[in-house]
Amino acid sequence: MRFLPSLALHGLGPLFLCLALGASAQQAAVPAKIKISAENRNFEWFFLIADAASEQGIWRKHGLDPDLVPAAGSYAQLKEQVAAGIKFGWVNTAEALLARSQGAPVKIVAAHFGETIAKIYSRPESPMQASRDLDGKKIGVLAATHTSYKAVMYLNEKLGIKAEPVVLGNLGNNVAALKAGRIDALYSAEGAALGYVETGELRTLSRLADVYPRPYATVVVWATDDYVREHPQLVRGFVKATLESVDYLNKHPAAASAMYQKQTKSTRGVADRAVAELNALLTSAGRGSGNDLAASVAGNWKFTKESGAAPAEASIAIDEVVDARFVQ
């Protein structure tokens, strides 16, 4: 009988092992706390994806507990964020390419937004009918460092015209300047512009996707070289969370419209139209507007070079800046 206690303890060994393994598994399942450059409450291709990921538990499903910090609005800001220790995020493709061309250790690992959604708008009574009619005209843009400025310069190069970009700041400022006759047209990629179309204050003059290179990548998922190399599971988790959130928006447009309305205070009609236009361009495949991530990124580099945003002598190897294994 004196051996029973030790036998009993011996019998409990497997139980203790299971408990230990269970505790270890729970620890391994704790989502990684990490800063992600993705916060932007002005543009729906940022806030809708982020909100869907949060509300649907998609971040945690893929092992992330993110602290969303403002998304980089320029290549200079992206370089600053990388230097400050941020490891991945979402950014306009041109900014990732320009940052890389200046030595920033960033790679493009997915492209969830293909063709551009941007348009040129004019006054409803304007006699202009197409982009070529912008020759000699003034076009309102957000900032000299913003894609809107690059877009005007690209139109000049591509169409052989001489339009002048006028920096005015946000959409409201641009609309006011258009009404006052200080500009002839304006650039906007925001769904908010559709509200002005609905009220008869703006008219769509042209879709920039009709002029831009194809295939194309407008917004990409980026990660630093060291994270791609040393923490590929976290990079893969971020890519999967991004693409699953895009898939959710594609499959649940009514929910996406409700989120859009909540953020923008727009009418339901504008929200539905903005979401429909965006969903037509978002891609859960993560390869931009085509079937090849590198080719879509190369299309944006062509735009960036021809717009003059990158010096003529600037050169990058697309196969070195793109790591497509996360979207295979």
N, C-alpha and C positions, 0 to 999 in steps of 0.2 A: 504493500500500500504506500510505502514511503516514496515509491517512484512515480506515483500518480501526478503530483504537482508538476514534476518536470515533464512528464508525458503530456499533461494538459497544456503546458506552455509550448511544448514542441508542436502540439496540434494547432495552436493558435498562430504559429509562424506564418503560414500562408495568408491568414487574415491580416496580420500586421504588414505583410508584403503588399497586399492589395491596397490597404489604406495608404501606405507610403507611395505606391505608384499613383493612386488617385490624387493625392496631394500634389505630387510632382506634375501630373497632367494639368491640374487646376492652375498651378503656377505658370506652366508653359502657355496656358490659354489666355493669360492676362494680356489685353491689348497693349501694344507699344505706344507710349506717350511720345508724340513727336510733333514738331511744328511743320505745318504745310502752308506753302505760299499759294493761297487759293481764294482768299476773301475779297469779294468785290460786290457790293450791293447795288451797283449801278447797271451792271450788264448781266442779262439773264442767263447767258451761257456760263457764268460763274455761279450766281446765287441759286439757280434752280438745281444744278447738279449737287452743290454742297448741301442744300436743304433736303433734297431727296435722300442723300447718303446719311444724313443725320436722322431724319424722321423715320426712315425705313430700317435703321440699324445696320446699314450696309458697311459703314466704317468698321464697326466692331466685328461683324461677320468675317472681315478680311484682316483681322488682327491689328486694327489701328484705333487709337484714342487720340484724335488730332486736336491740335491747337491751331486753328486757322488764322493766319496772319495775312495782311493785305497782299494781294497778288502783285507782282512786279509790273509796272506800267511802261517800263523801258528797259533796254539792255543794261543801262547803267544801274538801275535799281536791282535788276537781277544779279549783276555782279556783286553789288553790296550785300544782298541777301546771302549769296553763296559764301562770301567772305565772313559773314556773321554766323555761319554754321547751319543755315537752313539747307535741307538735303533734297527736297523735291516739292513740286507744285505744278500749277497750270500757268501757261503764259502764251501770249501771241507768238506764233512761230518765228516771225522775223526777229523778235527780241532774243530768243534762245540762240538763233544762228549768229546774230551780231555779237552776242556775249561770247559765244564759242570762238568766233573769229578773232576776238581780242584776248583770248587766253583763258576764259572762264571754263573750269572743268565740268561742263554740263553736257548731258546726253539727252536726246529725244527718244523716249521709250514707247510712246503711243501718240496718236493724233485722233482725238474724239470729235473734232469739229472740222469738217471737210471744206467745201467751197465757202467763200465769204458770203455773209448775209447782208453786207453793206450795200447801200444805194446812194445815189445822188438825187436830191429832191430840189424842186424849183417851186416858184409861186404857181398857183393854178392857172393864172392867165398868161404865163410866160409863153412866148412863141417857140422856145427851144423844144425840140422833139427827140434828141439823141445826144449821146456824149460828145460827138464831134461839134455840136453847136456850142460847147463850152469854150471854144477858142476865144481868147481875149476876155473871158469872164472871170469874176471873182467867186471863189468857192470857200465857204466857211468850213473850218476844221477845228478840232478840239485843242491840239497843241502841236508845236513843231516837232516834238518827239513821238507823237502818236501816229498810229497806222493811217489815220485820216490824211495827214500831211503827205505821207509816202504815197497814198492812193492818188492824190492829185498829180504828183510828180510822175507817177507811173503812167497815168492817162496822157500826160504831155508827151512822154517818150513813145508810148505805144501808138497813139493816134496822130502824132505830129502836130499837136496844138500847143497853145501857150495860155493855159489857165493859171490864175494866181491864187495860191492857198492863203486864206486870211485866218489867222489864229484868233478864235473868239471864246474858247472855253466850252462850256456845256451846251447841250441841245437847246435849252431855253434861250441862251444868248444868241445862238445861231438863228433861231426862228425869228427873234426880235430884229436882228440885223437884216434878215431877208425881207421882213415886212417894211422896214424903214428904207429899203433900197440900197443899203450899204454893201450888200453882196447880191450875186445873181443866182446862187444855188448853194446848197450845203450838203455835207457828207454826214450820214448817220448809219450806224449798224444797230441801233437800239430799237426795241419794239415800241418804245415810247413815241417814236416818230409816227407810228401808225395811228396814234391818237390824233395827231395833227392832220393826217390824211383823212381820217374819219370826220373831222369837223370842217374840212374844206380849206384848211390853211396851208397845206402842202400837197404837192403832186409828185408822184414818183417819175423821175426823168429817165433813170437807167439803173440796171442791176450791174454791179461791178463784176460779179461772177462771169458775166458774158464777155468780159474783156481780159480778166486775169488768166494766168497759165492754168493748164489742167494736166494731170490731177493736181490737187492743191490741199494744203493743210493750213487752216486758219489758227487754231489753238491746239497746243500739244501738252502732253504730260512730260515733264522733265525731271531728271534725277542727276545728282552729282556722280562723277566718275567713281569716287571711292565707295559710294553706296551701291552702285551697280555691281562693283567688283566684290565688296565685302558683305553686303546685306541684300542680296538679290531677292530674298523672300519678302522683305519689306517693300521693295520696289514693285514686285509682282502683286503684292497685296494692294498697293496704292493704285496700280493700273487696273486691277480687277474691280476695285471699289468704284473707280471712275466710270468704267465701262458698264458696270451693272447699274449704276445710277442713271446713265444715259439710256440704257435699255428700259428702266422703269419709266422714265419720262416719255419714251416712245410708245410704251404700251398703256400708259395711263394719262392721256392728254387732259382729261378733265381735272385730275388731281394736280397736274402741272399748271393748268390755268388758274386753279384756286391759289396755288403758291405764288404765281405771278401777280395775281390781283392783290394778295395780302401784302406783298413787298412794294408794288408800284401804285396801289390805289387806283388802278385803271378800271375802265368798264369791262364787263365780261366779254363783250365783242372784241375789244382790242386785245385782251388777254388770250382769247381763243386763237385769234389770228397770229399774234406774236409767237405763241407756242407752236402752232402748226408750221409756221415758216422756219422756226428754229429746229423742230424735230425733223424736218426734211433734210437738214444739213448735218445734224449730229449723227455719229456712227458708233455703234457699240462694237464694231469690228476693230476699231482703233487704228485704222490705216489711212486716215484722211479720206479724200473723195474717191480714191481709186482702190485697187487691191494690193498696192505695194506702198508700205510706209515710206521707204526711202524716196520713191518717185514723187509722192505727194509733198514731202519736205523739199525736194529739189525744185518743185514748182514754186514754192514760196521763196526759195533762195533766188530763183530767176526774177521774181517780182521785186525782191529786196534790192538786187543789183541794178535792175533796170529803172527802179524808182530813184536811184542815186543815194539811197540810204546807206549802202555799203560802198566804200571807195572802189573805183574800177579795178584796182590791183588786189583787192581783198579776195582771198581764196580759202575755201574749206573743202575737205573731202567728206561728202555726204555719208559715205560708209563708215566714217570715223565718228561722226556726230550722232548717227542713228544706231540704236540697238533694237532691232525688231524682234528679238526672241521672246519678249514679253507679250507679243500679240500674235504669236504663232498658234 
